[in-house]
């Protein structure tokens, strides 16, 4: 499986929102700086909101990380998508109220 | 078109390549150490700035030239750019990424580490510039190939 960096986890049909995960890792700052730079140089509209899910870190992410290190990208990605989607669903109302 | 020269920290090899591309440094003779040291951005970017694409100038064909340090996240960031372009219907040929770190020698690596990593700017900068002078023709070759293909 191709390892994606920015992958779609959630499509909210009612609110026309696409939610993406920016893959985590040791160099998160570097990747974020690159993302912001690319928005500028490609003249893209910066209508995104970053939600740091590491604040809601839980056992599933750790399991996903271990599975990834064991070599199964697909299961790891699936687990990441599932848990991120679950957290987002729980946070959705709070995020909408604060934005 | 956008041309991004990228290396580890956007301090040495990408800066030299962009400078050759834009004519700040000669293509027909080797630059002197002083000329290399005087190039804007040379040995200036810090580790906190890794990841940020810096605008370096526009060439005679109107291509925008950027330099960028990708740290150790080359694969991730390249994939990120690719996906961002696909999602926004930007043709793949619109952005050219040129890897310049392959041209550096041990002197540049040691000089870069001394200057950017350890903060020993004076010896590090001289060593890096000297190393780049030695490897100069490799950079000219890379830049010439990029210009031939895209300009």
Contacts between the chains, C-beta under 8 A, distances in Angstrom:
chain1	res1	chain2	res2	distance
A	3	B	75	7.9
A	3	B	79	7.1
A	4	B	79	6.9
A	4	B	83	6.6
A	5	B	76	5.2
A	5	B	77	7.8
A	5	B	79	4.4
A	5	B	80	4.4
A	5	B	83	6.2
A	6	B	79	8.0
A	6	B	80	5.7
A	6	B	83	4.7
A	6	B	84	6.7
A	6	B	87	7.8
A	7	B	83	7.8
A	22	B	80	7.7
A	23	B	76	6.6
A	25	B	73	7.5
A	25	B	76	7.1
A	27	B	51	8.0
A	27	B	71	5.6
A	27	B	72	6.5
A	27	B	73	4.5
A	27	B	76	7.4
A	29	B	51	6.9
A	30	B	50	5.1
A	30	B	51	3.8
A	30	B	70	7.3
A	30	B	71	4.6
A	30	B	73	5.2
A	30	B	77	7.3
A	31	B	51	6.7
A	31	B	73	5.8
A	31	B	76	5.7
A	31	B	77	6.1
A	31	B	80	6.4
A	32	B	51	7.2
A	33	B	49	7.6
A	33	B	50	7.3
A	33	B	51	3.3
A	33	B	52	4.8
A	34	B	51	4.3
A	34	B	52	7.4
A	34	B	53	7.2
A	34	B	68	7.2
A	34	B	70	7.3
A	34	B	73	7.8
A	34	B	77	4.7
A	34	B	80	6.4
A	34	B	81	7.6
A	35	B	80	6.3
A	35	B	84	7.5
A	36	B	52	7.8
A	37	B	51	7.1
A	37	B	52	5.2
A	37	B	53	4.1
A	37	B	68	7.3
A	38	B	53	7.1
A	38	B	80	7.3
A	38	B	81	5.8
A	38	B	84	5.6
A	41	B	2	6.1
A	41	B	53	5.8
A	41	B	55	7.7
A	41	B	64	7.4
A	41	B	66	6.5
A	42	B	2	7.8
A	42	B	84	7.0
A	42	B	85	7.1
A	42	B	88	7.0
A	42	B	90	6.2
A	42	B	95	7.6
A	44	B	84	7.3
A	44	B	88	5.8
